[in-house]
């Protein structure tokens, strides 16, 4: 029997999730929630860029969709610049007795000791009252730094450190709000962007560090963060806009899980807006970008994950991967116990029949 699915948010990730839902016989698309009037009333097939007519028209009426009682909502709405509204969306969905798989907010990948109690408890209470479950994942935070590294450590005699890295050129990532307003590219180096405000990195990626520690059976003393930025040597354009000479063009940061004097878990991002910038920083395993997992112990591992697509570049492939990680998790999340579910307690998620 197919699951009744509502798609919520049709943007960079959402259009790929919508395609996956429409094409998968396990799912029956019943609703699509959008935020703009331009998309309101448009057929889901058109929103996904498919040459099909589904008969499901997008709506801005969230209450109507919840009243339809789908089995699961695939939530891919933008959250970085509307965090409180997104948390209220998720609370309302769970309270209505509807399960959720979502690509954000990313700290819900593993929120304990990461998210303040006043933000976490309403979600947990709504899930308990609605007998519903939620799973937030993707590629990063997601399978590139929870599923894959934990699988590698399962073959070790000893684990001293797990380092998960994203090494990516964001030149083709077309999202000005994220690139400029949140990450601070194209902004003066003496201006601190939202992402680098104290505690924000640990809020966004502390879930990765905390979940890896939990999977390894480690109790962390602290989670710390460091970062470095480099200026553009001259002005140039990227998909999101202009990077002016002297403004931020490359950024590197780490979120570290600390035990005493040791750092057993590290999440690191190396982000460029042009491939030739910061040549002494770690380089990707393929042109454009890759993910890397380094396990130091016995034995040691170095795993490079390279994404590509016949329909676009590495950034396109990452968006599809993020979307399908949560779409394919929907049946397991519907079947799961109520509450916030993580990679640590869900079964292995595969793409059956692909």
ZALUMDO-630252 format. One record per residue (C-alpha): residue number from 1; residue in one letter; chain; z, x, y. Coordinates in pm, whole numbers, plus 50000, padded with zeros to 5 digits. Layout:
! residues N
+-----+------+-------+-------+-------+-------+
!  nr ! rest ! kette !     w !     u !     v !
+-----+------+-------+-------+-------+-------+
! NUM !    a !     A !     Z !     X !     Y !
...
+-----+------+-------+-------+-------+-------+
//
This chain:
! residues 354
+-----+------+-------+-------+-------+-------+
!  nr ! rest ! kette !     w !     u !     v !
+-----+------+-------+-------+-------+-------+
!   1 !    x !     A ! 50000 ! 50000 ! 50000 !
!   2 !    x !     A ! 49900 ! 50144 ! 50338 !
!   3 !    x !     A ! 50154 ! 50210 ! 50613 !
!   4 !    x !     A ! 50124 ! 50013 ! 50935 !
!   5 !    x !     A ! 50100 ! 50278 ! 51205 !
!   6 !    x !     A ! 50115 ! 50273 ! 51585 !
!   7 !    x !     A ! 49979 ! 50571 ! 51780 !
!   8 !    x !     A ! 50178 ! 50637 ! 52099 !
!   9 !    x !     A ! 50018 ! 50872 ! 52354 !
!  10 !    x !     A ! 49650 ! 50971 ! 52344 !
!  11 !    x !     A ! 49624 ! 51309 ! 52513 !
!  12 !    x !     A ! 49547 ! 51662 ! 52397 !
!  13 !    x !     A ! 49738 ! 51615 ! 52070 !
!  14 !    x !     A ! 49724 ! 51238 ! 52047 !
!  15 !    x !     A ! 49347 ! 51204 ! 52019 !
!  16 !    x !     A ! 49352 ! 51426 ! 51709 !
!  17 !    x !     A ! 49644 ! 51231 ! 51562 !
!  18 !    x !     A ! 49454 ! 50909 ! 51626 !
!  19 !    x !     A ! 49149 ! 51048 ! 51445 !
!  20 !    x !     A ! 49367 ! 51142 ! 51149 !
!  21 !    x !     A ! 49522 ! 50795 ! 51133 !
!  22 !    x !     A ! 49188 ! 50614 ! 51155 !
!  23 !    x !     A ! 49027 ! 50827 ! 50884 !
!  24 !    x !     A ! 49319 ! 50822 ! 50637 !
!  25 !    x !     A ! 49325 ! 50534 ! 50384 !
!  26 !    x !     A ! 49704 ! 50569 ! 50357 !
!  27 !    x !     A ! 49734 ! 50425 ! 50707 !
!  28 !    x !     A ! 49653 ! 50095 ! 50877 !
!  29 !    x !     A ! 49633 ! 50145 ! 51253 !
!  30 !    x !     A ! 49788 ! 49839 ! 51419 !
!  31 !    x !     A ! 49864 ! 49949 ! 51776 !
!  32 !    x !     A ! 49788 ! 50219 ! 52032 !
!  33 !    x !     A ! 50016 ! 50282 ! 52330 !
!  34 !    x !     A ! 49871 ! 50451 ! 52639 !
!  35 !    x !     A ! 50013 ! 50529 ! 52982 !
!  36 !    x !     A ! 49707 ! 50489 ! 53203 !
!  37 !    x !     A ! 49518 ! 50178 ! 53306 !
!  38 !    x !     A ! 49193 ! 50366 ! 53246 !
!  39 !    x !     A ! 49270 ! 50366 ! 52872 !
!  40 !    x !     A ! 49428 ! 50020 ! 52861 !
!  41 !    x !     A ! 49212 ! 49781 ! 52654 !
!  42 !    x !     A ! 48989 ! 50058 ! 52516 !
!  43 !    x !     A ! 48917 ! 50056 ! 52142 !
!  44 !    x !     A ! 49104 ! 50320 ! 51942 !
!  45 !    x !     A ! 48780 ! 50459 ! 51800 !
!  46 !    x !     A ! 48652 ! 50535 ! 52148 !
!  47 !    x !     A ! 48981 ! 50696 ! 52249 !
!  48 !    x !     A ! 48958 ! 50924 ! 51945 !
!  49 !    x !     A ! 48600 ! 51014 ! 52030 !
!  50 !    x !     A ! 48472 ! 50856 ! 51708 !
!  51 !    x !     A ! 48157 ! 50653 ! 51661 !
!  52 !    x !     A ! 48350 ! 50363 ! 51510 !
!  53 !    x !     A ! 48500 ! 50040 ! 51640 !
!  54 !    x !     A ! 48846 ! 49972 ! 51497 !
!  55 !    x !     A ! 48921 ! 49644 ! 51669 !
!  56 !    x !     A ! 49255 ! 49792 ! 51782 !
!  57 !    x !     A ! 49272 ! 49795 ! 52161 !
!  58 !    x !     A ! 49507 ! 50025 ! 52350 !
!  59 !    x !     A ! 49790 ! 49874 ! 52549 !
!  60 !    x !     A ! 50048 ! 49981 ! 52807 !
!  61 !    x !     A ! 50289 ! 49714 ! 52677 !
!  62 !    x !     A ! 50548 ! 49912 ! 52480 !
!  63 !    x !     A ! 50767 ! 49608 ! 52409 !
!  64 !    x !     A ! 50477 ! 49422 ! 52246 !
!  65 !    x !     A ! 50410 ! 49714 ! 52015 !
!  66 !    x !     A ! 50773 ! 49735 ! 51906 !
!  67 !    x !     A ! 50773 ! 49360 ! 51846 !
!  68 !    x !     A ! 50483 ! 49414 ! 51604 !
!  69 !    x !     A ! 50724 ! 49618 ! 51387 !
!  70 !    x !     A ! 50492 ! 49894 ! 51261 !
!  71 !    x !     A ! 50629 ! 50104 ! 50975 !
!  72 !    x !     A ! 50600 ! 50420 ! 51183 !
!  73 !    x !     A ! 50507 ! 50536 ! 51532 !
!  74 !    x !     A ! 50311 ! 50860 ! 51571 !
!  75 !    x !     A ! 50449 ! 50976 ! 51906 !
!  76 !    x !     A ! 50239 ! 51243 ! 52080 !
!  77 !    x !     A ! 50300 ! 51151 ! 52444 !
!  78 !    x !     A ! 50353 ! 51429 ! 52698 !
!  79 !    x !     A ! 50726 ! 51498 ! 52727 !
!  80 !    x !     A ! 50771 ! 51826 ! 52915 !
!  81 !    x !     A ! 50751 ! 51663 ! 53259 !
!  82 !    x !     A ! 50909 ! 51327 ! 53162 !
!  83 !    x !     A ! 51188 ! 51427 ! 52928 !
!  84 !    x !     A ! 51437 ! 51149 ! 52995 !
!  85 !    x !     A ! 51168 ! 50882 ! 52973 !
!  86 !    x !     A ! 51048 ! 51027 ! 52642 !
!  87 !    x !     A ! 51400 ! 51029 ! 52497 !
!  88 !    x !     A ! 51439 ! 50666 ! 52599 !
!  89 !    x !     A ! 51106 ! 50584 ! 52432 !
!  90 !    x !     A ! 51229 ! 50739 ! 52108 !
!  91 !    x !     A ! 51569 ! 50571 ! 52129 !
!  92 !    x !     A ! 51405 ! 50231 ! 52180 !
!  93 !    x !     A ! 51163 ! 50284 ! 51891 !
!  94 !    x !     A ! 51442 ! 50383 ! 51653 !
!  95 !    x !     A ! 51668 ! 50101 ! 51769 !
!  96 !    x !     A ! 51385 ! 49856 ! 51697 !
!  97 !    x !     A ! 51394 ! 49965 ! 51334 !
!  98 !    x !     A ! 51072 ! 50168 ! 51351 !
!  99 !    x !     A ! 51038 ! 50519 ! 51208 !
! 100 !    x !     A ! 50894 ! 50800 ! 51422 !
! 101 !    x !     A ! 50697 ! 51118 ! 51363 !
! 102 !    x !     A ! 50649 ! 51310 ! 51686 !
! 103 !    x !     A ! 50511 ! 51632 ! 51829 !
! 104 !    x !     A ! 50781 ! 51645 ! 52101 !
! 105 !    x !     A ! 51037 ! 51682 ! 52250 !
! 106 !    x !     A ! 51038 ! 52007 ! 52058 !
! 107 !    x !     A ! 51416 ! 52057 ! 52056 !
! 108 !    x !     A ! 51440 ! 51759 ! 51817 !
! 109 !    x !     A ! 51292 ! 51982 ! 51547 !
! 110 !    x !     A ! 51658 ! 52079 ! 51486 !
! 111 !    x !     A ! 51875 ! 51955 ! 51776 !
! 112 !    x !     A ! 52229 ! 52034 ! 51660 !
! 113 !    x !     A ! 52405 ! 52290 ! 51881 !
! 114 !    x !     A ! 52090 ! 52280 ! 52096 !
! 115 !    x !     A ! 52078 ! 51936 ! 52262 !
! 116 !    x !     A ! 52381 ! 51815 ! 52463 !
! 117 !    x !     A ! 52580 ! 51541 ! 52293 !
! 118 !    x !     A ! 52506 ! 51287 ! 52567 !
! 119 !    x !     A ! 52134 ! 51315 ! 52486 !
! 120 !    x !     A ! 52163 ! 51351 ! 52109 !
! 121 !    x !     A ! 52414 ! 51079 ! 52025 !
! 122 !    x !     A ! 52208 ! 50783 ! 52155 !
! 123 !    x !     A ! 51923 ! 50884 ! 51922 !
! 124 !    x !     A ! 52154 ! 50922 ! 51623 !
! 125 !    x !     A ! 52319 ! 50588 ! 51700 !
! 126 !    x !     A ! 51981 ! 50413 ! 51739 !
! 127 !    x !     A ! 51858 ! 50555 ! 51408 !
! 128 !    x !     A ! 52174 ! 50437 ! 51231 !
! 129 !    x !     A ! 52155 ! 50089 ! 51382 !
! 130 !    x !     A ! 51781 ! 50057 ! 51322 !
! 131 !    x !     A ! 51794 ! 50210 ! 50971 !
! 132 !    x !     A ! 51511 ! 50435 ! 51093 !
! 133 !    x !     A ! 51418 ! 50802 ! 51079 !
! 134 !    x !     A ! 51258 ! 51053 ! 51315 !
! 135 !    x !     A ! 51086 ! 51385 ! 51245 !
! 136 !    x !     A ! 50963 ! 51613 ! 51524 !
! 137 !    x !     A ! 50738 ! 51902 ! 51434 !
! 138 !    x !     A ! 50401 ! 52066 ! 51489 !
! 139 !    x !     A ! 50294 ! 52428 ! 51474 !
! 140 !    x !     A ! 50534 ! 52593 ! 51723 !
! 141 !    x !     A ! 50803 ! 52470 ! 51711 !
! 142 !    x !     A ! 50693 ! 52363 ! 51366 !
! 143 !    x !     A ! 50549 ! 52492 ! 51042 !
! 144 !    x !     A ! 50464 ! 52838 ! 51179 !
! 145 !    x !     A ! 50831 ! 52903 ! 51242 !
! 146 !    x !     A ! 51020 ! 52685 ! 50997 !
! 147 !    x !     A ! 50828 ! 52610 ! 50677 !
! 148 !    x !     A ! 50638 ! 52940 ! 50644 !
! 149 !    x !     A ! 50918 ! 53189 ! 50726 !
! 150 !    x !     A ! 51171 ! 53007 ! 50512 !
! 151 !    x !     A ! 50925 ! 53010 ! 50220 !
! 152 !    x !     A ! 50891 ! 53388 ! 50256 !
! 153 !    x !     A ! 51266 ! 53444 ! 50265 !
! 154 !    x !     A ! 51291 ! 53255 ! 49937 !
! 155 !    x !     A ! 51134 ! 53558 ! 49769 !
! 156 !    x !     A ! 51371 ! 53818 ! 49919 !
! 157 !    x !     A ! 51669 ! 53999 ! 49772 !
! 158 !    x !     A ! 51796 ! 54064 ! 50124 !
! 159 !    x !     A ! 51703 ! 53934 ! 50467 !
! 160 !    x !     A ! 51800 ! 54137 ! 50774 !
! 161 !    x !     A ! 51582 ! 53967 ! 51034 !
! 162 !    x !     A ! 51323 ! 53693 ! 51063 !
! 163 !    x !     A ! 51092 ! 53719 ! 51364 !
! 164 !    x !     A ! 50844 ! 53440 ! 51439 !
! 165 !    x !     A ! 50577 ! 53512 ! 51699 !
! 166 !    x !     A ! 50308 ! 53324 ! 51885 !
! 167 !    x !     A ! 50051 ! 53566 ! 52032 !
! 168 !    x !     A ! 49792 ! 53353 ! 52210 !
! 169 !    x !     A ! 49542 ! 53363 ! 52495 !
! 170 !    x !     A ! 49591 ! 53035 ! 52685 !
! 171 !    x !     A ! 49275 ! 53072 ! 52898 !
! 172 !    x !     A ! 49108 ! 52774 ! 52725 !
! 173 !    x !     A ! 49419 ! 52555 ! 52715 !
! 174 !    x !     A ! 49335 ! 52276 ! 52957 !
! 175 !    x !     A ! 49665 ! 52134 ! 53076 !
! 176 !    x !     A ! 49746 ! 52226 ! 53438 !
! 177 !    x !     A ! 50087 ! 52056 ! 53429 !
! 178 !    x !     A ! 50201 ! 52279 ! 53142 !
! 179 !    x !     A ! 50026 ! 52597 ! 53251 !
! 180 !    x !     A ! 50114 ! 52594 ! 53622 !
! 181 !    x !     A ! 50407 ! 52359 ! 53677 !
! 182 !    x !     A ! 50607 ! 52433 ! 53362 !
! 183 !    x !     A ! 50508 ! 52784 ! 53248 !
! 184 !    x !     A ! 50445 ! 52916 ! 53598 !
! 185 !    x !     A ! 50108 ! 53082 ! 53551 !
! 186 !    x !     A ! 49929 ! 53132 ! 53882 !
! 187 !    x !     A ! 50266 ! 53125 ! 54063 !
! 188 !    x !     A ! 50434 ! 53413 ! 54252 !
! 189 !    x !     A ! 50644 ! 53645 ! 54037 !
! 190 !    x !     A ! 50946 ! 53586 ! 54259 !
! 191 !    x !     A ! 50926 ! 53212 ! 54188 !
! 192 !    x !     A ! 51108 ! 53104 ! 53869 !
! 193 !    x !     A ! 50916 ! 52830 ! 53686 !
! 194 !    x !     A ! 51079 ! 52547 ! 53493 !
! 195 !    x !     A ! 51033 ! 52725 ! 53159 !
! 196 !    x !     A ! 51226 ! 53032 ! 53273 !
! 197 !    x !     A ! 51517 ! 52856 ! 53440 !
! 198 !    x !     A ! 51840 ! 52968 ! 53268 !
! 199 !    x !     A ! 51887 ! 52789 ! 52936 !
! 200 !    x !     A ! 51546 ! 52621 ! 52921 !
! 201 !    x !     A ! 51396 ! 52863 ! 52667 !
! 202 !    x !     A ! 51703 ! 52821 ! 52448 !
! 203 !    x !     A ! 51674 ! 52444 ! 52479 !
! 204 !    x !     A ! 51302 ! 52441 ! 52392 !
! 205 !    x !     A ! 51302 ! 52701 ! 52113 !
! 206 !    x !     A ! 51669 ! 52717 ! 52023 !
! 207 !    x !     A ! 51583 ! 52453 ! 51764 !
! 208 !    x !     A ! 51364 ! 52710 ! 51587 !
! 209 !    x !     A ! 51637 ! 52974 ! 51588 !
! 210 !    x !     A ! 51910 ! 52731 ! 51483 !
! 211 !    x !     A ! 51703 ! 52583 ! 51200 !
! 212 !    x !     A ! 51607 ! 52923 ! 51061 !
! 213 !    x !     A ! 51973 ! 53025 ! 51071 !
! 214 !    x !     A ! 52073 ! 52703 ! 50892 !
! 215 !    x !     A ! 51805 ! 52761 ! 50629 !
! 216 !    x !     A ! 51936 ! 53114 ! 50573 !
! 217 !    x !     A ! 52299 ! 53002 ! 50563 !
! 218 !    x !     A ! 52387 ! 53198 ! 50879 !
! 219 !    x !     A ! 52637 ! 53084 ! 51141 !
! 220 !    x !     A ! 52524 ! 53214 ! 51479 !
! 221 !    x !     A ! 52766 ! 53338 ! 51743 !
! 222 !    x !     A ! 52518 ! 53279 ! 52024 !
! 223 !    x !     A ! 52159 ! 53214 ! 52121 !
! 224 !    x !     A ! 52028 ! 53435 ! 52401 !
! 225 !    x !     A ! 51696 ! 53468 ! 52585 !
! 226 !    x !     A ! 51496 ! 53739 ! 52762 !
! 227 !    x !     A ! 51157 ! 53733 ! 52935 !
! 228 !    x !     A ! 50902 ! 53948 ! 53117 !
! 229 !    x !     A ! 50603 ! 53856 ! 53337 !
! 230 !    x !     A ! 50301 ! 54052 ! 53460 !
! 231 !    x !     A ! 50074 ! 53986 ! 53761 !
! 232 !    x !     A ! 49698 ! 53927 ! 53762 !
! 233 !    x !     A ! 49509 ! 54246 ! 53863 !
! 234 !    x !     A ! 49254 ! 54027 ! 54044 !
! 235 !    x !     A ! 49178 ! 53657 ! 54081 !
! 236 !    x !     A ! 49008 ! 53473 ! 53793 !
! 237 !    x !     A ! 48963 ! 53122 ! 53658 !
! 238 !    x !     A ! 49094 ! 52964 ! 53338 !
! 239 !    x !     A ! 49038 ! 52613 ! 53202 !
! 240 !    x !     A ! 49345 ! 52479 ! 53383 !
! 241 !    x !     A ! 49255 ! 52629 ! 53720 !
! 242 !    x !     A ! 49277 ! 52954 ! 53919 !
! 243 !    x !     A ! 49500 ! 53253 ! 53859 !
! 244 !    x !     A ! 49520 ! 53432 ! 54194 !
! 245 !    x !     A ! 49558 ! 53809 ! 54223 !
! 246 !    x !     A ! 49923 ! 53912 ! 54208 !
! 247 !    x !     A ! 50044 ! 53585 ! 54055 !
! 248 !    x !     A ! 50178 ! 53541 ! 53702 !
! 249 !    x !     A ! 49903 ! 53600 ! 53445 !
! 250 !    x !     A ! 50092 ! 53710 ! 53132 !
! 251 !    x !     A ! 50436 ! 53627 ! 52999 !
! 252 !    x !     A ! 50650 ! 53741 ! 52709 !
! 253 !    x !     A ! 50983 ! 53594 ! 52604 !
! 254 !    x !     A ! 51230 ! 53600 ! 52315 !
! 255 !    x !     A ! 51494 ! 53351 ! 52202 !
! 256 !    x !     A ! 51744 ! 53538 ! 51984 !
! 257 !    x !     A ! 52002 ! 53422 ! 51734 !
! 258 !    x !     A ! 52300 ! 53660 ! 51750 !
! 259 !    x !     A ! 52570 ! 53735 ! 51492 !
! 260 !    x !     A ! 52810 ! 54005 ! 51614 !
! 261 !    x !     A ! 52594 ! 54304 ! 51702 !
! 262 !    x !     A ! 52304 ! 54184 ! 51489 !
! 263 !    x !     A ! 52001 ! 53970 ! 51576 !
! 264 !    x !     A ! 51898 ! 53810 ! 51245 !
! 265 !    x !     A ! 51659 ! 53549 ! 51394 !
! 266 !    x !     A ! 51406 ! 53588 ! 51678 !
! 267 !    x !     A ! 51147 ! 53352 ! 51823 !
! 268 !    x !     A ! 50897 ! 53545 ! 52038 !
! 269 !    x !     A ! 50600 ! 53430 ! 52247 !
! 270 !    x !     A ! 50338 ! 53662 ! 52393 !
! 271 !    x !     A ! 50118 ! 53455 ! 52623 !
! 272 !    x !     A ! 49817 ! 53582 ! 52813 !
! 273 !    x !     A ! 49561 ! 53409 ! 53031 !
! 274 !    x !     A ! 49304 ! 53685 ! 52967 !
! 275 !    x !     A ! 49271 ! 53900 ! 52658 !
! 276 !    x !     A ! 49278 ! 54238 ! 52836 !
! 277 !    x !     A ! 49614 ! 54177 ! 53007 !
! 278 !    x !     A ! 49931 ! 54355 ! 52888 !
! 279 !    x !     A ! 49748 ! 54579 ! 52637 !
! 280 !    x !     A ! 50075 ! 54737 ! 52522 !
! 281 !    x !     A ! 50225 ! 54401 ! 52418 !
! 282 !    x !     A ! 50171 ! 54277 ! 52059 !
! 283 !    x !     A ! 49809 ! 54187 ! 51990 !
! 284 !    x !     A ! 49688 ! 53887 ! 51787 !
! 285 !    x !     A ! 49534 ! 53925 ! 51443 !
! 286 !    x !     A ! 49218 ! 53751 ! 51561 !
! 287 !    x !     A ! 49042 ! 53707 ! 51892 !
! 288 !    x !     A ! 49213 ! 53443 ! 52101 !
! 289 !    x !     A ! 49542 ! 53427 ! 51919 !
! 290 !    x !     A ! 49746 ! 53401 ! 51604 !
! 291 !    x !     A ! 50096 ! 53340 ! 51474 !
! 292 !    x !     A ! 50295 ! 53615 ! 51306 !
! 293 !    x !     A ! 50600 ! 53611 ! 51082 !
! 294 !    x !     A ! 50788 ! 53935 ! 51021 !
! 295 !    x !     A ! 51066 ! 53943 ! 50764 !
! 296 !    x !     A ! 51272 ! 54261 ! 50751 !
! 297 !    x !     A ! 51471 ! 54303 ! 50432 !
! 298 !    x !     A ! 51384 ! 54360 ! 50068 !
! 299 !    x !     A ! 51095 ! 54321 ! 50044 !
! 300 !    x !     A ! 50953 ! 54325 ! 50398 !
! 301 !    x !     A ! 50679 ! 54081 ! 50499 !
! 302 !    x !     A ! 50424 ! 54062 ! 50778 !
! 303 !    x !     A ! 50223 ! 53739 ! 50769 !
! 304 !    x !     A ! 49949 ! 53663 ! 51023 !
! 305 !    x !     A ! 49839 ! 53301 ! 51052 !
! 306 !    x !     A ! 49494 ! 53267 ! 51209 !
! 307 !    x !     A ! 49365 ! 52925 ! 51315 !
! 308 !    x !     A ! 49000 ! 52841 ! 51374 !
! 309 !    x !     A ! 48777 ! 52535 ! 51382 !
! 310 !    x !     A ! 48408 ! 52451 ! 51363 !
! 311 !    x !     A ! 48473 ! 52209 ! 51652 !
! 312 !    x !     A ! 48646 ! 52444 ! 51895 !
! 313 !    x !     A ! 48850 ! 52759 ! 51947 !
! 314 !    x !     A ! 49200 ! 52864 ! 51840 !
! 315 !    x !     A ! 49364 ! 52635 ! 52097 !
! 316 !    x !     A ! 49164 ! 52337 ! 51966 !
! 317 !    x !     A ! 49265 ! 52425 ! 51609 !
! 318 !    x !     A ! 49631 ! 52444 ! 51711 !
! 319 !    x !     A ! 49618 ! 52098 ! 51866 !
! 320 !    x !     A ! 49466 ! 51952 ! 51548 !
! 321 !    x !     A ! 49725 ! 52132 ! 51333 !
! 322 !    x !     A ! 50010 ! 52000 ! 51546 !
! 323 !    x !     A ! 49877 ! 51646 ! 51525 !
! 324 !    x !     A ! 49820 ! 51649 ! 51152 !
! 325 !    x !     A ! 50155 ! 51808 ! 51072 !
! 326 !    x !     A ! 50328 ! 51493 ! 51197 !
! 327 !    x !     A ! 50065 ! 51242 ! 51083 !
! 328 !    x !     A ! 50078 ! 51372 ! 50725 !
! 329 !    x !     A ! 50458 ! 51361 ! 50736 !
! 330 !    x !     A ! 50464 ! 50987 ! 50807 !
! 331 !    x !     A ! 50499 ! 50863 ! 50446 !
! 332 !    x !     A ! 50786 ! 51103 ! 50374 !
! 333 !    x !     A ! 50967 ! 51009 ! 50695 !
! 334 !    x !     A ! 50931 ! 50636 ! 50624 !
! 335 !    x !     A ! 51085 ! 50700 ! 50280 !
! 336 !    x !     A ! 51363 ! 50925 ! 50414 !
! 337 !    x !     A ! 51723 ! 50840 ! 50485 !
! 338 !    x !     A ! 51793 ! 50713 ! 50838 !
! 339 !    x !     A ! 51853 ! 50973 ! 51107 !
! 340 !    x !     A ! 51700 ! 51286 ! 51249 !
! 341 !    x !     A ! 51512 ! 51452 ! 50967 !
! 342 !    x !     A ! 51402 ! 51818 ! 50955 !
! 343 !    x !     A ! 51191 ! 52049 ! 50743 !
! 344 !    x !     A ! 51511 ! 52145 ! 50562 !
! 345 !    x !     A ! 51559 ! 51797 ! 50412 !
! 346 !    x !     A ! 51206 ! 51654 ! 50379 !
! 347 !    x !     A ! 50988 ! 51716 ! 50074 !
! 348 !    x !     A ! 50686 ! 51944 ! 50100 !
! 349 !    x !     A ! 50429 ! 51778 ! 50326 !
! 350 !    x !     A ! 50068 ! 51806 ! 50204 !
! 351 !    x !     A ! 49732 ! 51651 ! 50294 !
! 352 !    x !     A ! 49658 ! 51446 ! 49981 !
! 353 !    x !     A ! 49302 ! 51352 ! 49908 !
! 354 !    x !     A ! 49160 ! 51595 ! 50161 !
+-----+------+-------+-------+-------+-------+
//
